[in-house]
Structures are given as structure tokens and as C-alpha cells.
Amino acid sequence: MRPAKSFTTSWCAAAIVAVTTVSGTLVAAQSAPDGDNGRYSMTPIPEGVLRLDTRTGTVSTCTRNGAGWACYAVPDERSALDAEIGRLRAEVETLKGQVAAGPPVSGKIDEALPKSDSLKKGEPKAAEGDRKLEIPLPSDQDLDRVMSFLEKAWRRLIDMANRVQKDVSGRI
């Protein structure tokens, strides 16, 4: 019985050593810094690797080319917006300067201009007021022609439905 006990003991010991080695390797792989004491965080992507600088927040895509690996910063939306805001502010200042340096306003500015609505129509003239929009109604002849047309179309539709029904019942 003694040999079986030592075989079981040695097998358990080997299993514990294997588990410890594997878990130690996994812990070491997870805690190993990517560079500069854990400054960069790497995530695989189809094109290569996505690198996050944990100190500055800069995101870069790293790809392998013929000369080796190259990392390019991903454009940051915030920096693009800040650049556009700066450009627009400079343009506003330039336009303000142009308006201030422009020619003086000439003309009579002492009295206020009369208020008028350009979209509001004025009073109709006498000739325009007399015009009325009239729509002629159809005559009896026009109504008879329409009724005749509808009757013919209805008869043709019924005849066609009867022919289709005879064809279908003949095939069955």
C-alpha cells in the first residue's frame, strides 16, 4: 500500500507544480508592462495594434511595413474641433477689422425708415378687385361621354373576368 500512497502523493505534487507554473506564467504575462513602466496599453486590431498612451491619452495605430513597425497617431476629434474654433475666431476678427476699416456709410440716417412688410400685399387696385376666378362646370354632354366610357370599361372588365374564370375551370 505504501507505493500507491507515494504514487498518489507524487502525482498530486506534480499537478500542484504544473498549476502553479501555468498560473504564475499567466500572472506574469498579464502584469508585464508594455513599455516605460506600463505607460502603453496595446490592443490587437486587424491592421496591426492599437496603442493607448496612458499618460497623455494619445491613441496610435501601429502597423508593420517593410522597414519594421510604424505607429501613427489617430486624429483626435477634440483637437480638430479646437483647431476649427481657433480658425473661425481668427476669421471673425479679420472680418471685424475689415468692416471697421471699410468706407463710411453715406446717406440720410437721421430719420428712421418707414416700416413696411415686403411680403404683405397692398390694397387691390380697382381693375384687380373686379376679377374673379371662375371654374366652368362640365356640361351634360361631357357627363354623358364620361358615363359612356365608364360603362364600356366596366363591361370589358366583366367580360375579361368571365373569360379567365372559364379558362381556369377548363384546366382543372
Short mmCIF file of the C-alpha atoms (twelve columns), coordinates in Angstrom:
data_MODEL
# 
_entry.id   MODEL 
# 
loop_
_atom_site.group_PDB 
_atom_site.id 
_atom_site.type_symbol 
_atom_site.label_atom_id 
_atom_site.label_alt_id 
_atom_site.label_comp_id 
_atom_site.label_asym_id 
_atom_site.label_seq_id 
_atom_site.Cartn_x 
_atom_site.Cartn_y 
_atom_site.Cartn_z 
_atom_site.pdbx_PDB_model_num 
ATOM 1   C CA . MET A 1   0.000   0.000   0.000   1 
ATOM 2   C CA . ARG A 2   2.858   2.289   0.623   1 
ATOM 3   C CA . PRO A 3   3.878   2.554   -3.056  1 
ATOM 4   C CA . ALA A 4   0.348   3.529   -4.100  1 
ATOM 5   C CA . LYS A 5   0.326   6.260   -1.494  1 
ATOM 6   C CA . SER A 6   3.586   7.727   -2.699  1 
ATOM 7   C CA . PHE A 7   2.441   7.480   -6.336  1 
ATOM 8   C CA . THR A 8   -0.715  9.441   -5.448  1 
ATOM 9   C CA . THR A 9   1.291   11.931  -3.439  1 
ATOM 10  C CA . SER A 10  3.811   12.458  -6.210  1 
ATOM 11  C CA . TRP A 11  1.045   12.816  -8.792  1 
ATOM 12  C CA . CYS A 12  -0.720  15.480  -6.663  1 
ATOM 13  C CA . ALA A 13  2.548   17.284  -6.126  1 
ATOM 14  C CA . ALA A 14  3.247   17.300  -9.872  1 
ATOM 15  C CA . ALA A 15  -0.244  18.668  -10.549 1 
ATOM 16  C CA . ILE A 16  0.216   21.441  -7.984  1 
ATOM 17  C CA . VAL A 17  3.584   22.394  -9.504  1 
ATOM 18  C CA . ALA A 18  2.058   22.463  -13.017 1 
ATOM 19  C CA . VAL A 19  -0.885  24.603  -11.933 1 
ATOM 20  C CA . THR A 20  1.413   26.972  -10.064 1 
ATOM 21  C CA . THR A 21  3.719   27.267  -13.070 1 
ATOM 22  C CA . VAL A 22  0.868   27.929  -15.506 1 
ATOM 23  C CA . SER A 23  -0.875  30.441  -13.227 1 
ATOM 24  C CA . GLY A 24  2.445   32.144  -12.472 1 
ATOM 25  C CA . THR A 25  3.113   32.468  -16.211 1 
ATOM 26  C CA . LEU A 26  -0.352  33.915  -16.780 1 
ATOM 27  C CA . VAL A 27  0.037   36.388  -13.924 1 
ATOM 28  C CA . ALA A 28  3.440   37.411  -15.217 1 
ATOM 29  C CA . ALA A 29  2.066   37.830  -18.753 1 
ATOM 30  C CA . GLN A 30  -0.815  39.975  -17.532 1 
ATOM 31  C CA . SER A 31  1.213   42.213  -15.260 1 
ATOM 32  C CA . ALA A 32  4.187   42.649  -17.599 1 
ATOM 33  C CA . PRO A 33  4.423   46.294  -18.648 1 
ATOM 34  C CA . ASP A 34  4.168   47.101  -22.341 1 
ATOM 35  C CA . GLY A 35  6.967   49.634  -22.076 1 
ATOM 36  C CA . ASP A 36  8.018   52.569  -19.914 1 
ATOM 37  C CA . ASN A 37  6.641   51.022  -16.717 1 
ATOM 38  C CA . GLY A 38  3.160   50.268  -18.114 1 
ATOM 39  C CA . ARG A 39  2.732   53.528  -19.997 1 
ATOM 40  C CA . TYR A 40  1.265   51.939  -23.142 1 
ATOM 41  C CA . SER A 41  -1.741  49.672  -23.444 1 
ATOM 42  C CA . MET A 42  -1.834  47.529  -26.598 1 
ATOM 43  C CA . THR A 43  -4.929  46.052  -28.249 1 
ATOM 44  C CA . PRO A 44  -4.742  43.893  -31.382 1 
ATOM 45  C CA . ILE A 45  -6.752  45.076  -34.410 1 
ATOM 46  C CA . PRO A 46  -6.952  43.598  -37.927 1 
ATOM 47  C CA . GLU A 47  -4.467  46.161  -39.327 1 
ATOM 48  C CA . GLY A 48  -1.927  45.686  -36.510 1 
ATOM 49  C CA . VAL A 49  -2.041  47.041  -32.963 1 
ATOM 50  C CA . LEU A 50  -3.896  49.922  -31.329 1 
ATOM 51  C CA . ARG A 51  -1.639  51.673  -28.787 1 
ATOM 52  C CA . LEU A 52  -3.001  53.858  -25.963 1 
ATOM 53  C CA . ASP A 53  -0.586  56.136  -24.136 1 
ATOM 54  C CA . THR A 54  -1.957  56.018  -20.590 1 
ATOM 55  C CA . ARG A 55  -0.149  59.221  -19.592 1 
ATOM 56  C CA . THR A 56  -1.262  61.520  -22.431 1 
ATOM 57  C CA . GLY A 57  -4.341  59.679  -23.734 1 
ATOM 58  C CA . THR A 58  -2.968  59.654  -27.285 1 
ATOM 59  C CA . VAL A 59  -4.186  56.749  -29.409 1 
ATOM 60  C CA . SER A 60  -1.994  55.411  -32.226 1 
ATOM 61  C CA . THR A 61  -2.298  52.642  -34.769 1 
ATOM 62  C CA . CYS A 62  0.842   50.581  -35.201 1 
ATOM 63  C CA . THR A 63  1.300   48.580  -38.398 1 
ATOM 64  C CA . ARG A 64  4.129   46.527  -39.802 1 
ATOM 65  C CA . ASN A 65  5.640   47.715  -43.047 1 
ATOM 66  C CA . GLY A 66  8.763   46.661  -44.955 1 
ATOM 67  C CA . ALA A 67  11.130  48.572  -42.650 1 
ATOM 68  C CA . GLY A 68  9.513   47.404  -39.397 1 
ATOM 69  C CA . TRP A 69  6.744   48.700  -37.173 1 
ATOM 70  C CA . ALA A 70  5.429   52.247  -37.537 1 
ATOM 71  C CA . CYS A 71  2.942   53.993  -35.233 1 
ATOM 72  C CA . TYR A 72  0.775   56.886  -36.384 1 
ATOM 73  C CA . ALA A 73  -1.408  58.984  -34.081 1 
ATOM 74  C CA . VAL A 74  -5.146  58.662  -34.615 1 
ATOM 75  C CA . PRO A 75  -6.705  62.087  -35.198 1 
ATOM 76  C CA . ASP A 76  -8.396  63.352  -32.046 1 
ATOM 77  C CA . GLU A 77  -11.845 64.879  -32.565 1 
ATOM 78  C CA . ARG A 78  -11.354 67.343  -29.742 1 
ATOM 79  C CA . SER A 79  -8.117  68.732  -31.133 1 
ATOM 80  C CA . ALA A 80  -9.721  69.040  -34.588 1 
ATOM 81  C CA . LEU A 81  -12.649 70.941  -33.069 1 
ATOM 82  C CA . ASP A 82  -10.331 73.223  -31.111 1 
ATOM 83  C CA . ALA A 83  -8.337  73.951  -34.279 1 
ATOM 84  C CA . GLU A 84  -11.527 74.807  -36.197 1 
ATOM 85  C CA . ILE A 85  -12.754 77.070  -33.380 1 
ATOM 86  C CA . GLY A 86  -9.420  78.889  -33.409 1 
ATOM 87  C CA . ARG A 87  -9.556  79.319  -37.189 1 
ATOM 88  C CA . LEU A 88  -13.117 80.693  -37.039 1 
ATOM 89  C CA . ARG A 89  -12.224 83.140  -34.254 1 
ATOM 90  C CA . ALA A 90  -9.317  84.459  -36.309 1 
ATOM 91  C CA . GLU A 91  -11.608 84.831  -39.341 1 
ATOM 92  C CA . VAL A 92  -14.190 86.742  -37.253 1 
ATOM 93  C CA . GLU A 93  -11.513 89.127  -36.012 1 
ATOM 94  C CA . THR A 94  -10.289 89.695  -39.584 1 
ATOM 95  C CA . LEU A 95  -13.821 90.430  -40.785 1 
ATOM 96  C CA . LYS A 96  -14.436 92.822  -37.885 1 
ATOM 97  C CA . GLY A 97  -11.280 94.676  -38.853 1 
ATOM 98  C CA . GLN A 98  -12.389 94.889  -42.486 1 
ATOM 99  C CA . VAL A 99  -15.798 96.243  -41.507 1 
ATOM 100 C CA . ALA A 100 -14.254 98.834  -39.186 1 
ATOM 101 C CA . ALA A 101 -11.775 99.939  -41.872 1 
ATOM 102 C CA . GLY A 102 -14.389 99.975  -44.648 1 
ATOM 103 C CA . PRO A 103 -15.853 103.092 -46.272 1 
ATOM 104 C CA . PRO A 104 -18.170 105.211 -44.110 1 
ATOM 105 C CA . VAL A 105 -21.908 104.780 -44.506 1 
ATOM 106 C CA . SER A 106 -23.356 107.518 -46.663 1 
ATOM 107 C CA . GLY A 107 -26.903 108.688 -46.923 1 
ATOM 108 C CA . LYS A 108 -29.555 110.080 -44.688 1 
ATOM 109 C CA . ILE A 109 -29.500 108.257 -41.373 1 
ATOM 110 C CA . ASP A 110 -31.110 110.829 -39.079 1 
ATOM 111 C CA . GLU A 111 -34.702 109.684 -39.645 1 
ATOM 112 C CA . ALA A 112 -35.941 106.153 -39.221 1 
ATOM 113 C CA . LEU A 113 -37.017 104.299 -42.309 1 
ATOM 114 C CA . PRO A 114 -40.749 103.584 -42.620 1 
ATOM 115 C CA . LYS A 115 -41.748 100.118 -41.543 1 
ATOM 116 C CA . SER A 116 -43.131 98.056  -44.371 1 
ATOM 117 C CA . ASP A 117 -43.638 94.385  -44.956 1 
ATOM 118 C CA . SER A 118 -42.279 93.362  -48.335 1 
ATOM 119 C CA . LEU A 119 -44.394 90.186  -48.303 1 
ATOM 120 C CA . LYS A 120 -47.630 91.968  -47.450 1 
ATOM 121 C CA . LYS A 121 -49.725 92.801  -50.488 1 
ATOM 122 C CA . GLY A 122 -51.111 96.255  -50.790 1 
ATOM 123 C CA . GLU A 123 -54.726 97.112  -51.395 1 
ATOM 124 C CA . PRO A 124 -56.013 95.652  -54.684 1 
ATOM 125 C CA . LYS A 125 -56.496 98.063  -57.489 1 
ATOM 126 C CA . ALA A 126 -59.943 98.601  -58.913 1 
ATOM 127 C CA . ALA A 127 -59.200 96.520  -62.026 1 
ATOM 128 C CA . GLU A 128 -57.725 93.678  -59.944 1 
ATOM 129 C CA . GLY A 129 -60.639 93.712  -57.485 1 
ATOM 130 C CA . ASP A 130 -63.152 93.156  -60.284 1 
ATOM 131 C CA . ARG A 131 -61.505 89.944  -61.497 1 
ATOM 132 C CA . LYS A 132 -62.902 86.719  -60.147 1 
ATOM 133 C CA . LEU A 133 -61.707 83.196  -60.633 1 
ATOM 134 C CA . GLU A 134 -64.379 81.089  -62.274 1 
ATOM 135 C CA . ILE A 135 -64.172 77.372  -62.961 1 
ATOM 136 C CA . PRO A 136 -66.534 76.162  -65.682 1 
ATOM 137 C CA . LEU A 137 -68.605 73.120  -64.754 1 
ATOM 138 C CA . PRO A 138 -68.907 70.203  -67.180 1 
ATOM 139 C CA . SER A 139 -71.878 70.215  -69.500 1 
ATOM 140 C CA . ASP A 140 -74.451 67.415  -69.810 1 
ATOM 141 C CA . GLN A 141 -72.718 66.200  -72.970 1 
ATOM 142 C CA . ASP A 142 -69.427 65.901  -71.096 1 
ATOM 143 C CA . LEU A 143 -71.105 63.893  -68.327 1 
ATOM 144 C CA . ASP A 144 -72.773 61.581  -70.882 1 
ATOM 145 C CA . ARG A 145 -69.429 60.915  -72.563 1 
ATOM 146 C CA . VAL A 146 -67.804 60.067  -69.220 1 
ATOM 147 C CA . MET A 147 -70.663 57.739  -68.250 1 
ATOM 148 C CA . SER A 148 -70.498 56.008  -71.628 1 
ATOM 149 C CA . PHE A 149 -66.772 55.464  -71.264 1 
ATOM 150 C CA . LEU A 150 -67.154 54.033  -67.744 1 
ATOM 151 C CA . GLU A 151 -69.952 51.669  -68.866 1 
ATOM 152 C CA . LYS A 152 -67.811 50.303  -71.722 1 
ATOM 153 C CA . ALA A 153 -64.809 49.864  -69.448 1 
ATOM 154 C CA . TRP A 154 -66.949 48.053  -66.840 1 
ATOM 155 C CA . ARG A 155 -68.411 45.680  -69.466 1 
ATOM 156 C CA . ARG A 156 -64.940 44.870  -70.799 1 
ATOM 157 C CA . LEU A 157 -63.680 44.171  -67.276 1 
ATOM 158 C CA . ILE A 158 -66.594 41.794  -66.577 1 
ATOM 159 C CA . ASP A 159 -66.088 40.002  -69.929 1 
ATOM 160 C CA . MET A 160 -62.400 39.577  -69.199 1 
ATOM 161 C CA . ALA A 161 -63.120 38.167  -65.717 1 
ATOM 162 C CA . ASN A 162 -65.621 35.673  -67.221 1 
ATOM 163 C CA . ARG A 163 -63.046 34.511  -69.812 1 
ATOM 164 C CA . VAL A 164 -60.408 33.998  -67.114 1 
ATOM 165 C CA . GLN A 165 -62.874 32.036  -64.979 1 
ATOM 166 C CA . LYS A 166 -63.791 29.768  -67.951 1 
ATOM 167 C CA . ASP A 167 -60.107 29.197  -68.754 1 
ATOM 168 C CA . VAL A 168 -59.270 28.298  -65.162 1 
ATOM 169 C CA . SER A 169 -62.278 25.965  -64.741 1 
ATOM 170 C CA . GLY A 170 -61.462 24.263  -68.069 1 
ATOM 171 C CA . ARG A 171 -57.884 23.498  -66.954 1 
ATOM 172 C CA . ILE A 172 -58.891 21.980  -63.638 1 
# 
